[in-house]
Amino acid sequence: MSTSPSSPRPLPRPLRRALVSVYDKTGLEDLARDLHGAGVAIVSTGSTAKVIESAGVPVTPVEDVTGFPECLDGRVKTLHPRVHAGILADSRLDDHVRQLEELEVEPFDLVVVNLYPFSATVTSGATDDECVEQIDIGGPSMVRAAAKNHPSVAVVVSPQAYDDVRAALAGGGFTLEQRKALAASAFAHTAAYDVAVARWFAGEYTGEQEWPRFDGSALERSSVLRYGENPHQSAALYVDGTGGLAGAEQLHGKEMSYNNYVDTDAAIRAAHDHDAPSVAIIKHANPCGIAVGDSIAEAHARAHACDPVSAFGGVIAANRPVSRTMAEQVADVFTEVIVAPDYESGAVEVLQAKKNIRILRCPDLAQAPLERRAVSGGLLVQRRDLVDAPGDAPQGWTLVSGEPADGDTLADLAFAWRAVRAVKSNAILLASAGASVGIGMGQVNRVDSCRLAVERAGTERARGAVAASDAFFPFADGPQILIDAGVRAIVQPGGSMRDEETIAAAEAAGVTMYTTGTRHFAH
Ligand SMILES: NC(=O)c1ncn([C@@H]2O[C@H](COP(=O)(O)O)[C@@H](O)[C@H]2O)c1NC=O
């Protein structure tokens, strides 16, 4: 700046002249009438001006300001010094005010712009040329210019903010604080727009589909949480607008905590893995029960029976609407969160009897295809483990020991194989009749996970159960523990240098063992 700001104008700053150029014409006529009614002169582009004119409101075409025709199919309309000087002049600076007078440029106090629908055009399946044409150039230039010059100009980027304009008109203009907030929204808006354009260019458009050279996200804070993982850590939730857990509707209960979100995400992931009605109960991101059933209530009862002690204070996810029967079962146990795609009639009312339970409706439990995890200085991105490899279905398994499993045993093995991937590695899951009965999770060696799973199942339930291991057994010691506990069939990826020892242990006990050729680590 050549000159330092002198005497600030009194706030709020009156609105005298507005530049209006909008793709989305929602609410435009009413806004134009209200601006005109408050004595604000309107300058506008092509079809925006036509709509304003047809509403009987006087409007100056931008061409009359620039002295230059809109051209190149609208690629050049407002990209002109007479427009941008009018937006960018800092009214606090005498020198800027003087220069505008010399150049015979009138300043704008308000810029109302919304942009060409680039993202919607891409998702509509338009051609590349059509997508490129929908990259707005003049709009973001005006928005950024007005946002930069917020001490002098108010900028509005969405019809949702037109009521704020009306309130400002009634109150003598926007205050500096309001203009700052509008500018912050405007820069977030153009940043998100540019991220969408840059991602498309770096990926789809240039053919780098799998791992584009650029990745960016535009996240908006949806809430400041009471605290983070621990009370001395502050935390907030940011959303990307794609729905999911972060966009779930809370029907009842206290505000979600940081740990509630982490556990609920794990619960959704676990319950969503099964086609049949399924319930997962999660504590500290690990399942303490997963089950399928003919009904969602049956699935819940079975999942709860796995480890009723740990289920106290748990997070429950169901992959079907919660029935009243399931709600009655849940209401008997202290539960932090319940999440489901929906709730049948009366279920929410039953659950609400518990003051502290958080009830979430999350219509689409499907998880995003990519998983992101922050590491210091970067972000790891991977395709989500969807349990859809050929080795994830029994037809793709190899029998390496014992008799082929009968239908029920095979169904239990298939369930255990899907369920074990929701357990943190090293993971061993014992199952019986479509329900987990003992889970060994998060141990730093597999033999301890086997011990834990058997211990949690107890002697009775371990005997005759089936077992799944998320990765191969490096030694025969782990499977031996399962075999000694009476497990009748085991499914595991195979592929260890010592597979032969593991298979020999199963053979010696007459235990059926299948290898899948795929593994499902979850760290
Ligand atoms: N090129 C320009 O000078 C230019 N100036 C404004 N726009 C956009 O044109 C649209 C409005 O045009 P119209 O009033 O003709 O419907 C707005 O979305 C605005 O962001 C432009 N278009 C694209 O870049």
The ligand as an SDF file (V2000), in Angstrom:
LIG
                    3D

 24 25  0  0  0  0  0  0  0  0999 V2000
  -16.1800  -13.9590  -17.4160 N   0  0  0  0  0  0  0  0  0  0  0  0
  -16.7040  -13.0110  -16.7110 C   0  0  0  0  0  0  0  0  0  0  0  0
  -16.3060  -11.8790  -16.8450 O   0  0  0  0  0  0  0  0  0  0  0  0
  -17.7720  -13.2970  -15.7600 C   0  0  0  0  0  0  0  0  0  0  0  0
  -18.2790  -12.4030  -14.9220 N   0  0  0  0  0  0  0  0  0  0  0  0
  -19.2550  -12.9890  -14.2190 C   0  0  0  0  0  0  0  0  0  0  0  0
  -19.3480  -14.2610  -14.5620 N   0  0  0  0  0  0  0  0  0  0  0  0
  -20.3100  -15.2450  -14.0510 C   0  0  0  0  0  0  0  0  0  0  0  0
  -21.4670  -15.1500  -14.8280 O   0  0  0  0  0  0  0  0  0  0  0  0
  -22.5980  -15.5630  -14.0890 C   0  0  0  0  0  0  0  0  0  0  0  0
  -23.7390  -14.6340  -14.3440 C   0  0  0  0  0  0  0  0  0  0  0  0
  -23.9080  -14.4150  -15.7000 O   0  0  0  0  0  0  0  0  0  0  0  0
  -25.3250  -14.0250  -16.2590 P   0  0  0  0  0  0  0  0  0  0  0  0
  -25.7350  -12.8170  -15.5260 O   0  0  0  0  0  0  0  0  0  0  0  0
  -25.1240  -13.8110  -17.7050 O   0  0  0  0  0  0  0  0  0  0  0  0
  -26.2360  -15.1940  -15.9660 O   0  0  0  0  0  0  0  0  0  0  0  0
  -22.1780  -15.6250  -12.6470 C   0  0  0  0  0  0  0  0  0  0  0  0
  -22.1750  -16.9670  -12.2510 O   0  0  0  0  0  0  0  0  0  0  0  0
  -20.7790  -15.0490  -12.6250 C   0  0  0  0  0  0  0  0  0  0  0  0
  -19.9630  -15.7040  -11.6910 O   0  0  0  0  0  0  0  0  0  0  0  0
  -18.4520  -14.5020  -15.5380 C   0  0  0  0  0  0  0  0  0  0  0  0
  -18.3210  -15.6840  -16.1730 N   0  0  0  0  0  0  0  0  0  0  0  0
  -17.3280  -16.5430  -16.1510 C   0  0  0  0  0  0  0  0  0  0  0  0
  -16.2060  -16.5040  -16.0030 O   0  0  0  0  0  0  0  0  0  0  0  0
  1  2  1  0
  2  3  2  0
  2  4  1  0
  4  5  1  0
  4 21  2  0
  5  6  2  0
  6  7  1  0
  7  8  1  0
  7 21  1  0
  8  9  1  0
  8 19  1  0
  9 10  1  0
 10 11  1  0
 10 17  1  0
 11 12  1  0
 12 13  1  0
 13 14  2  0
 13 15  1  0
 13 16  1  0
 17 18  1  0
 17 19  1  0
 19 20  1  0
 21 22  1  0
 22 23  1  0
 23 24  2  0
M  END
$$$$
